[in-house]
């Protein structure tokens, strides 16, 4: 049954996290959000956020108080990887909908209990894979679904960003007990999800090499190359790394070099590093193409995390709650991505390809 007023009181749970302030900026812009109630844990300071939004009504350090507040309609959880899974399980047991920062856990099995509770209670436990909402990703997925590229033979993704020295090597992201893994769980996860999403398929086998090639002596991988086998036969690849020199410091405005391509028997689609551009070709007669086509997208400016698509992502999450529908990407997408990361790390260690069950 839909909420009659269509407004929401949001509980926001944050430990120190590079994205938390970005999420507060987004919540400030979403009209259907009436109030924000902060819960700051593990040394998170509330004053980092209170000046960002007039919607923030309360601040506390009590997770149980926030989760058991009947006036809270949903939670946004932006915490360290090792802290997330227990919070999701507590929230699910309390019947709360949650949108959580990726990857959501150290290990895929850590999310299984929450997944089962959410399914039984018809709850939204959803993961922040906002890149699904970029217009170029939406159109390449549509082209694949309509068969414009024929049988998909290969899929290629690359996400390379600024070196570790620009990102505070002492950050918890480079602590194995707190993050689980490195570039794969922080940025590679988005592209692993996108490959599965646009192909509407799952990875069944992984062969990988990962290493720590920056000057810092890290506990997690900063460079990774993965070969991926999908259940329908497509062969994919992912190159991920903290590798670019000459970048501004920090996690906002760092340099990026990305690429995304799908190639089939009848055509191909490519999203180059410059955003909001999509190039494609198809031999399908109903497309009536004269050659390679280029589409440019102008989604409009927004201070939200991820721009306008990031706004729509949060709005649709809340709309699904209002309509008693399950929002995608759900926690199952996070579980699948973590299984791929785990397989990649095992493959690199053993020198053998790893099947995913």
C-alpha positions as a printed Julia matrix, in Angstrom:
357×3 Matrix{Float64}:
  0.0     0.0     0.0
  1.39    3.4    -0.98
  2.25    6.08    1.56
 -0.46    8.74    1.22
  1.8    11.78    1.76
  4.73   10.5    -0.33
  7.32   12.11    1.93
 10.05   10.32    3.85
 12.01   10.61    7.04
 15.48    9.2     6.38
 17.9     7.76    8.89
 21.49    8.34    7.77
 24.17    6.1     9.29
 27.77    7.12    8.71
 31.22    6.18    9.84
 34.05    8.22    8.27
 33.54    7.54    4.56
 34.59    9.41    1.4
 31.02    9.46    0.05
 28.91   10.36    3.08
 28.9    14.14    2.52
 28.06   13.53   -1.16
 25.0    11.51   -0.13
 23.82   14.25    2.24
 24.02   16.69   -0.69
 21.8    14.36   -2.69
 19.22   13.94    0.08
 19.0    17.71    0.41
 17.91   17.92   -3.24
 15.24   15.2    -3.22
 11.86   16.83   -2.66
 10.18   13.75   -1.2
 12.65   13.67    1.7
 11.23   15.67    4.62
 13.72   14.98    7.4
 17.18   13.48    7.9
 18.17   11.91   11.22
 21.91   11.3    11.62
 23.59    8.43   13.41
 27.37    8.95   13.59
 29.55    5.96   14.51
 33.24    5.02   14.71
 34.44    8.6    15.13
 32.2    10.26   12.54
 31.59   13.91   13.47
 28.05   15.22   12.96
 29.23   18.76   12.23
 30.67   17.5     8.94
 27.08   17.22    7.7
 24.86   19.61    9.65
 25.84   22.62    7.55
 25.12   20.72    4.31
 21.37   20.31    4.79
 18.56   22.06    6.63
 16.68   18.76    6.6
 18.92   17.32    9.33
 16.74   17.35   12.48
 18.58   15.12   14.96
 22.04   13.68   15.52
 23.03   10.78   17.75
 25.51    7.95   18.2
 22.87    5.3    18.92
 22.24    2.9    16.06
 19.52    1.01   17.93
 17.68    4.24   18.74
 17.64    5.22   15.06
 16.65    1.81   13.71
 13.88    1.37   16.27
 12.42    4.81   15.58
  9.01    4.16   13.98
  9.11    7.58   12.3
 12.1     6.55   10.16
 10.93    5.24    6.76
 14.29    4.13    5.36
 18.0     4.16    6.08
 20.97    5.32    4.05
 24.06    3.46    5.28
 27.46    4.89    4.35
 30.01    3.07    6.5
 33.23    1.1     6.31
 32.96   -2.23    4.51
 33.48   -4.27    7.68
 30.73   -2.37    9.54
 27.99   -2.57    6.93
 26.74   -6.17    6.99
 25.88   -6.26   10.74
 23.94   -2.99   10.37
 21.99   -4.4     7.42
 21.01   -7.48    9.42
 19.83   -5.39   12.39
 17.87   -3.09   10.08
 16.29   -5.99    8.19
 15.21   -7.65   11.44
 13.6    -4.33   12.42
 11.75   -4.17    9.09
 13.63   -1.14    7.75
 14.35   -0.47    4.07
 18.03    0.32    3.43
 20.15    1.78    0.65
 23.79    1.0     1.44
 27.21    1.93    0.14
 28.95   -0.7    -1.95
 30.24   -3.33   -1.62
 28.37   -3.78    1.68
 30.63   -6.36    3.3
 34.07   -7.94    3.48
 32.81  -11.27    2.11
 29.73  -12.29    0.11
 28.62  -14.71    2.82
 28.36  -11.79    5.26
 25.31  -10.54    3.31
 23.47  -13.85    3.01
 21.47  -13.58    6.26
 20.31  -10.04    5.46
 19.34  -11.17    1.98
 17.18  -13.96    3.36
 15.47  -11.68    5.88
 14.79   -9.04    3.22
 13.24  -11.61    0.89
 11.0   -12.99    3.63
  9.83   -9.5     4.64
  9.69   -8.0     1.12
 12.17   -5.31    2.15
 14.41   -3.18    0.0
 18.03   -3.78    0.91
 19.58   -2.0    -2.05
 23.16   -1.2    -3.02
 24.62    2.1    -4.29
 25.39    1.04   -7.85
 24.23    4.42   -9.2
 26.13    4.05  -12.47
 23.25    1.9   -13.74
 21.3     5.15  -14.06
 23.7     6.91  -16.43
 21.9     7.52  -19.76
 24.61    5.83  -21.86
 24.4     2.66  -19.75
 20.61    2.62  -20.1
 20.78    2.87  -23.91
 23.51    0.25  -24.37
 21.49   -2.15  -22.2
 18.42   -1.45  -24.34
 20.37   -2.08  -27.56
 21.64   -5.41  -26.25
 18.15   -6.47  -25.12
 16.71   -5.63  -28.55
 19.36   -7.74  -30.27
 20.97   -4.89  -32.19
 24.44   -6.35  -31.6
 23.49   -9.97  -32.22
 25.09  -12.64  -30.06
 27.41  -10.92  -27.6
 30.95  -12.21  -27.95
 32.97   -9.91  -25.7
 32.57   -7.26  -23.04
 35.35   -4.93  -21.92
 35.58   -2.54  -18.97
 38.33   -0.33  -17.61
 38.42    1.89  -14.53
 41.78    3.47  -13.78
 42.18    6.37  -11.39
 44.68    8.4    -9.38
 47.57    6.68   -7.63
 47.42    5.73   -3.95
 49.75    8.58   -2.94
 46.95   11.07   -3.76
 44.41    9.13   -1.67
 45.94    8.88    1.83
 47.64    5.46    2.01
 46.64    5.22    5.71
 42.92    5.38    4.84
 40.8     2.39    5.91
 40.26    1.61    2.2
 43.79    0.2     2.17
 43.36   -1.77    5.41
 42.46   -5.37    4.56
 40.51   -6.07    7.77
 38.36   -3.0     7.26
 37.96   -2.98    3.47
 38.35   -6.63    2.45
 40.07   -5.8    -0.83
 41.36   -2.76   -2.71
 40.6    -1.32   -6.13
 38.19   -4.17   -6.91
 35.84   -3.46   -4.01
 36.13    0.33   -4.23
 35.82    1.06   -7.98
 36.04   -2.21   -9.88
 32.78   -3.3    -8.23
 30.82   -0.71  -10.24
 32.05   -2.09  -13.55
 31.57   -5.71  -12.53
 27.98   -4.84  -11.7
 27.51   -2.95  -14.98
 28.81   -5.85  -17.05
 26.32   -8.23  -15.41
 23.56   -5.63  -15.6
 23.77   -4.67  -19.28
 24.28   -8.29  -20.38
 21.53   -9.52  -18.05
 23.89  -12.37  -17.23
 26.12  -13.66  -14.45
 29.84  -14.4   -14.26
 30.52  -18.11  -13.8
 34.33  -18.25  -14.02
 37.18  -15.84  -13.27
 40.88  -15.85  -14.11
 42.82  -12.92  -12.67
 46.1   -11.3   -11.75
 46.21   -8.71   -8.97
 49.14   -6.95   -7.32
 50.33   -3.99   -5.27
 52.38   -1.96   -7.75
 52.21    1.52   -6.2
 55.18    2.57   -4.04
 53.14    2.21   -0.84
 53.26   -1.12    0.99
 49.53   -1.81    0.94
 47.6    -4.77    2.36
 45.2    -4.8    -0.62
 45.5    -4.87   -4.4
 45.96   -1.58   -6.27
 46.08   -3.16   -9.74
 43.9    -5.92  -11.15
 43.19   -7.54  -14.51
 40.29  -10.0   -14.7
 39.14  -12.37  -17.44
 35.45  -13.21  -17.02
 33.31  -16.0   -18.43
 29.55  -15.38  -18.45
 26.9   -18.09  -18.33
 25.73  -17.33  -21.9
 29.27  -17.69  -23.25
 30.39  -14.05  -23.42
 34.05  -13.47  -22.56
 34.66  -10.29  -20.59
 37.53   -8.36  -19.07
 38.12   -5.74  -16.41
 41.25   -3.64  -15.91
 41.2    -1.68  -12.65
 43.92    0.26  -10.9
 45.18    3.21   -8.89
 47.64    4.17  -11.61
 47.33    7.76  -12.85
 50.03   10.31  -11.98
 49.44   14.05  -11.85
 46.06   13.92  -10.13
 44.57   16.36   -7.62
 44.57   14.89   -4.09
 41.52   13.39   -2.41
 38.46   11.46   -3.47
 36.64   14.29   -5.23
 37.97   15.43   -8.58
 40.62   12.76   -9.01
 41.75   11.73  -12.48
 39.93    8.84  -14.18
 40.43    6.8   -17.34
 37.46    4.55  -18.07
 36.06    2.52  -20.94
 33.11    0.22  -21.54
 32.48   -1.83  -24.71
 30.11   -4.58  -25.79
 30.8    -6.41  -29.06
 28.52   -8.84  -30.86
 28.13  -10.68  -34.16
 26.0    -7.84  -35.61
 27.49   -4.72  -34.05
 29.01   -3.07  -31.02
 28.54   -0.3   -28.47
 31.26    1.75  -26.77
 31.21    4.25  -23.93
 34.53    6.13  -24.02
 36.24    7.81  -21.09
 34.58   11.19  -21.69
 31.22   10.93  -19.99
 27.76   11.23  -21.55
 28.91    9.85  -24.92
 27.94    6.58  -26.58
 29.13    5.22  -29.94
 27.5     2.24  -31.61
 27.12    0.32  -34.84
 24.63   -2.33  -35.92
 24.02   -4.32  -39.09
 20.4    -4.98  -38.14
 18.18   -3.8   -41.01
 15.56   -2.18  -38.78
 18.25    0.14  -37.38
 18.85    1.56  -40.9
 22.27    2.93  -39.98
 24.66    4.54  -42.43
 27.67    3.82  -40.24
 28.96    4.44  -36.74
 26.57    6.54  -34.68
 27.43    8.88  -31.81
 24.97    9.89  -29.13
 25.63   12.78  -26.75
 23.68   13.08  -23.49
 22.99   16.21  -21.44
 21.36   15.03  -18.22
 21.47   18.5   -16.65
 23.55   19.8   -13.79
 23.0    18.75  -10.2
 24.93   18.9    -6.94
 23.81   15.34   -6.21
 26.33   12.52   -6.0
 26.39   11.21   -9.57
 24.6    14.31  -10.89
 21.02   14.08  -12.17
 21.22   10.28  -12.57
 22.22   10.12   -8.89
 19.13   12.14   -7.97
 16.88    9.83   -9.99
 18.49    6.82   -8.33
 17.48    7.98   -4.82
 14.06    9.12   -6.01
 13.31    5.74   -7.57
 14.48    3.91   -4.45
 11.95    5.89   -2.41
  9.26    5.49   -5.05
  9.66    1.7    -4.89
  9.2     1.82   -1.12
  6.08    3.92   -1.63
  4.68    1.42   -4.14
  5.75   -1.65   -2.14
  8.05   -2.72   -4.97
 11.59   -4.09   -4.92
 14.18   -1.59   -6.09
 17.11   -2.69   -8.23
 20.04   -3.05   -7.71
 19.18   -5.14   -4.67
 21.5    -6.78   -2.16
 21.74   -9.79   -4.49
 23.77   -7.62   -6.91
 26.24   -6.84   -4.13
 26.54  -10.54   -3.3
 27.23  -11.4    -6.92
 29.92   -8.72   -7.27
 31.64   -9.81   -4.06
 31.7   -13.4    -5.34
 33.49  -12.2    -8.47
 36.03  -10.23   -6.4
 36.65  -13.24   -4.15
 37.14  -15.47   -7.17
 39.59  -12.97   -8.67
 41.7   -12.82   -5.51
 41.71  -16.62   -5.25
 42.64  -16.98   -8.91
 45.55  -14.58   -8.59
 46.83  -16.41   -5.52
 46.53  -19.92   -6.95
 47.31  -19.21  -10.59
 44.14  -21.06  -11.6
 40.73  -19.99  -12.91
 37.97  -20.12  -10.32
 34.37  -21.21  -10.88
 31.62  -19.22   -9.15
 28.78  -21.24   -7.64
